[in-house]
Amino acid sequence: MKQNITVLFITARLPFPATSGRKNSLYHYSRIIHDELNCRLIIASFLETGDDVTLKPEFIDRLVLLPKPNANEKIKNVVWMSQIKQKLPMQTSLFWSKEAKEIIDGLIVEEQPEIIIGDMVRCTEYLRDREAYTIADLDDRISLRYKRQVESGISQINPYGAFLNSVPKALQAFIMLKPIRQAVVKKEIKLLSRYELEMGSASNATIFVAEQETKTFNRELGKEKAVTVPLGVDTEYFYYRECDKKDNLIGFLGALNVSHNESAVKHFVSDIFPKVLSDVSDAQFIVIGGGASADLLKLSSDRVTFTGKVDDVRKYLERCKVFVCPMIYGSGVKTKILEAMAIGLPVVTSSIGAENINAIDGSDWVIADKDHEFASNIIDLLLDDNRRLTIGKRAAEFINKYINWDITKKQLERCLSNGCIND
């Protein structure tokens, strides 16, 4: 790949530290772009709660912070751009800021990047009408995730996310009425589906982490513009360990302010865990990760523990005998599963959780969709040390063989190289 290329990466959150699924991929994409593909890397990023700019790694040559739209601008964007004009999905409207665009415009004039990458649909709007080679890093099909969420039950959905807290209480109550939410979500699915394809067409390339989503997207687009850049696992960090585990501890990992993680935890505690306890009375369930709502924390008990945000998830994962991922809906690849497998934890997951990971059921992990089968496999793994250790070891071997950042580098280089060809 041609050296001395400047890459501008516009992200919805700081790509460091690698403490969540999306931040993990952003972190390693950025590291690979700078350290292994020898590019000058500029990050223009919005901030999330808890982000710390002082942790900036050396592989980021320049970091520019972007202002999020204020409450009035968000309301205007959502009402005018999403609901009336039906031009942008809410996911995009909530991150669209005239001031942020002006900063990005100035940055492009100053730095003259050859390649500009937009992070998910939240940031791809800033790619429009650029002379540089543009890449829409969509990660996964959010429209598919929303469709599956609707199929799982509309009563669970907050389509507004954190934006809900930006509006007055009276308006919150109104827009959270079930008929209003239902209409908003159905419209958002249409807007997302259309917008994903629109940006896929407008950009020079599109990135997904799952091969099946890449194939489907290219078929719908009618062009071979999407590329699969798979996730890897840092196996020096998440290394295999065979610990002497005495407690019947079951683990789950994830950002709990994400709806599919919250619903997975609720589903496990209410529908699966009681079946486990009927056979393994001393079993415990530990939920690792921050962002739990007050409603979710009500599930805490002497058998169910929420850790909150932790500095090192490995310290908690290595105490578990079994890792569960009872996803009801979702899309893409579940990083949490890859990390659990890497350290040698046997994983019991649903078909949704297993999607886009080509491990072997019954050998590298266990897939179960019916609650009683899910619980039965957990019980078996808790009580059968030989099976538990065998599946855990095979899981780690699978990760080391098939899920690594070398594959990511090759695909990312393939995608970026097209933007480095001289005219």
Secondary structure, DSSP 8 states (H G I E B T S, - for coil): --SS-EEEEEESS---S--SHHHHHHHHHHHIIIIIT--EEEEEE---TT--GGG--TT-SEEEE-----HHHHHHIIIIIIIIS--S-HHHHTT--HHHHHHHHHHHHHH--SEEEEEHHHHGGGGTT-SSEEEEEEES-HHHHHHHHHHH-GGG--TTGGGGGGS-HHHHHHHTSHHHHHHHHHHHHHHHHHHHHHHHHHSSEEEESSHHHHHHHHHHHTSS-EEE------TTTS--------S-EEEEES-TTSHHHHHHHHHIIIIIHHHHHHH-TT-EEEEEBS---HHHHTT--SSEEE-BS-S-THHHHTT-SEEEE--SS--S--HHHHHHHHTT--EEE-HHHHTT----BTTTBEE--SHHHHHHHHHHHHH-HHHHHHHHHHHHHHHHHH--HHHHHHHHHHHHHTTS---
